Amino acid sequence: MDKYSIANTTKAEREKLVADAVAMNLLGAELLTKENRSLLQRYVDGEMELDELRKTIIDKYKKH
């Protein structure tokens, strides 16, 4: 995951990574919620690392 850390990527690279992941998601999964899209944007903006993002989303669904 260090390869995709905020310190090792530019905002443009993070935008492309997220866009690619969202496109793959559209092939067979439900649409992302507004909340999850907002979390992804925090990664793009350099506010949240992927590990933290993943944990936040998993914890959210464990509570349901």
C-alpha positions as CSV (number, residue, x, y, z in Angstrom):
1,M,0.0,0.0,0.0
2,D,3.0,2.3,0.4
3,K,3.0,2.7,-3.4
4,Y,-0.4,4.4,-3.1
5,S,0.3,6.4,0.0
6,I,-0.3,10.1,0.0
7,A,3.4,10.8,0.3
8,N,4.2,8.7,-2.8
9,T,1.4,9.9,-5.1
10,T,0.3,13.2,-6.6
11,K,-3.3,14.4,-6.4
12,A,-3.7,13.6,-10.1
13,E,-2.4,10.0,-9.6
14,R,-4.9,9.6,-6.7
15,E,-7.7,10.9,-8.8
16,K,-6.9,8.4,-11.5
17,L,-6.6,5.5,-9.0
18,V,-10.0,6.4,-7.5
19,A,-11.6,6.8,-10.9
20,D,-10.3,3.4,-12.0
21,A,-11.6,1.8,-8.8
22,V,-15.0,3.4,-9.2
23,A,-15.2,2.2,-12.8
24,M,-14.4,-1.4,-11.8
25,N,-17.0,-1.1,-9.1
26,L,-19.6,-0.2,-11.6
27,L,-19.1,-3.5,-13.4
28,G,-20.9,-5.5,-10.8
29,A,-21.5,-3.8,-7.6
30,E,-24.0,-1.3,-6.2
31,L,-23.3,2.4,-6.8
32,L,-21.2,4.0,-4.2
33,T,-23.0,6.0,-1.5
34,K,-22.6,9.7,-1.2
35,E,-20.7,9.1,2.1
36,N,-18.3,6.6,0.5
37,R,-17.7,9.0,-2.4
38,S,-16.9,11.7,0.1
39,L,-14.4,9.3,1.9
40,L,-12.7,8.6,-1.5
41,Q,-12.4,12.3,-2.1
42,R,-10.6,12.7,1.2
43,Y,-8.0,10.3,-0.1
44,V,-7.7,12.2,-3.3
45,D,-7.3,15.5,-1.4
46,G,-4.6,13.9,0.7
47,E,-6.5,13.9,4.0
48,M,-6.9,10.2,4.5
49,E,-4.7,7.2,3.7
50,L,-6.1,4.2,2.0
51,D,-5.7,2.0,5.0
52,E,-7.7,4.4,7.1
53,L,-10.3,4.7,4.4
54,R,-10.7,1.0,4.1
55,K,-11.0,0.5,7.8
56,T,-13.6,3.3,8.1
57,I,-15.7,1.8,5.4
58,I,-15.5,-1.7,6.8
59,D,-16.3,-0.5,10.3
60,K,-19.3,1.4,8.9
61,Y,-20.8,-1.8,7.4
62,K,-20.0,-4.0,10.4
63,K,-22.2,-1.7,12.5
64,H,-25.3,-2.3,10.2
